[in-house]
Amino acid sequence: MDKYGFSTKSIHSGNEIDINMVTKAKTMPIYETSVFEYDSIEQVDDYLKGNKDNYMYTRLGNPNQRALEELITSLEEGEAGAAFSSGMAAISAVLLSKLSCGDHMISTSVAYGGTTSLLKKELERFGIEISFIELTSEEEIEKNIKPNTKLIYSEIASNPLVRVANMELLSLVSKKHGLKLVIDNTFMTPILYQPLKYGAHMVVHSTTKYINGHSDATGGLAVGEKDWIQDCKRVINNIGAMISPFEAWLTYRGAKTLAVRMERHSNNATEVAKYLQSNNRVNKVFYPALKSHPDYYFAKDMFHNGFGGMMSFEIENNIEKIDKIIKGLKLIKFAPSLAGIATTISHPAKTSHRSLTQEQLAKLDINLGTIRLSVGIEDVDDIISDLDEALKRI
Ligand SMILES: *Cc1c(COP(=O)(O)O)cnc(C)c1O
């Protein structure tokens, strides 16, 4: 390097720092590079033949992205996986790779707001027909199947009432009619449920939530049929919504503790749900481990490792009282996201479900008194006493 000028040196020095290293990095380094170098035309040919260890351009593939893809593929026990810049990018790739103008799909009527918006504002514009229905009865689903129906889309559990997807029913109907079944498994993660084992063809995740877990990176994943994943990658390479090396690295690092976190989330949430049920200021508690939950009768047979950290409860239908609770909480923060290590609360009627009318809210069993709780992994006694102090104020 000595013979080069400052500009040249500052660009090229240090790039080959690991070339002669005797020992290799124990954990994944961050490949924060947009492009890879070739020594020869043979190496280009090798890349184009599909050698997985050969990289060209980060939009098309990067070791950090691949590490995350391999991790989710093994956790969900799928054929192949793909990583994306967000949960929405993952859902977009899965749907855009399968549906064309003139096709029809069936979606749960209680999907995540961003998903509903993607379907209504974008997919419908490109001539894709969508029926939004409650996926709770065979007759209702079959009534909506048409000759051009391609797939059924559901979330493993809904926000905020944690209504659980009846996988036995969805799997049966999709099989009977030759439809693809896509499940958003964000709320449960493969630690608590593996949809591919029970009839799903494709699973999507917002890794922004439990998989990363630390509320410091946005990302998404899809895992399922190999050919479909390849099509997803083509779509996302063309759109350009791949995950960045740093976000992939953070998510990969976060995911290392997923199993212990999910166990703690589930145990804490069960304790919190029992406490809320016993509090006379609380009218209802929605947590699928409780016998009182409308989906308990099949949820108990689906979730053998725990029921996750998401729940809702209902106090008096009164916005001033909600405000008193929010202001009374010290440890638990009011944050309109979920599924991180810290316990957070949200108010669906004023945040995630704000665009719905009173009538639509009532149909979903949500009112101004509904509070969504994402139970974290703190000491459970501290979570409960924070809630108890706040509830005493009303
Ligand atoms: C947050 C979320 C998404 C969207 O994920 P982003 O990472 O925010 O794009 C999709 N589905 C569910 C169930 C979510 O909670």
The ligand as a MOL file (V3000), in Angstrom:
LIG
                    3D

  0  0  0     0  0            999 V3000
M  V30 BEGIN CTAB
M  V30 COUNTS 15 15 0 0 0
M  V30 BEGIN ATOM
M  V30 1 C -45.7080 -6.0080 12.8180 0
M  V30 2 C -46.4190 -7.0620 12.0690 0
M  V30 3 C -46.3120 -7.1510 10.6690 0
M  V30 4 C -45.5120 -6.1620 9.8400 0
M  V30 5 O -44.1620 -6.2620 10.1110 0
M  V30 6 P -43.1160 -5.0360 9.8800 0
M  V30 7 O -41.8300 -5.6420 10.2850 0
M  V30 8 O -43.5790 -3.9130 10.7420 0
M  V30 9 O -43.1790 -4.7120 8.4350 0
M  V30 10 C -46.9900 -8.1770 10.0340 0
M  V30 11 N -47.7300 -9.0610 10.7240 0
M  V30 12 C -47.8630 -8.9940 12.0690 0
M  V30 13 C -48.7050 -10.0010 12.7750 0
M  V30 14 C -47.2200 -7.9960 12.7910 0
M  V30 15 O -47.3680 -7.9190 14.1130 0
M  V30 END ATOM
M  V30 BEGIN BOND
M  V30 1 1 1 2
M  V30 2 1 2 3
M  V30 3 2 2 14
M  V30 4 1 3 4
M  V30 5 2 3 10
M  V30 6 1 4 5
M  V30 7 1 5 6
M  V30 8 2 6 7
M  V30 9 1 6 8
M  V30 10 1 6 9
M  V30 11 1 10 11
M  V30 12 2 11 12
M  V30 13 1 12 13
M  V30 14 1 12 14
M  V30 15 1 14 15
M  V30 END BOND
M  V30 END CTAB
M  END
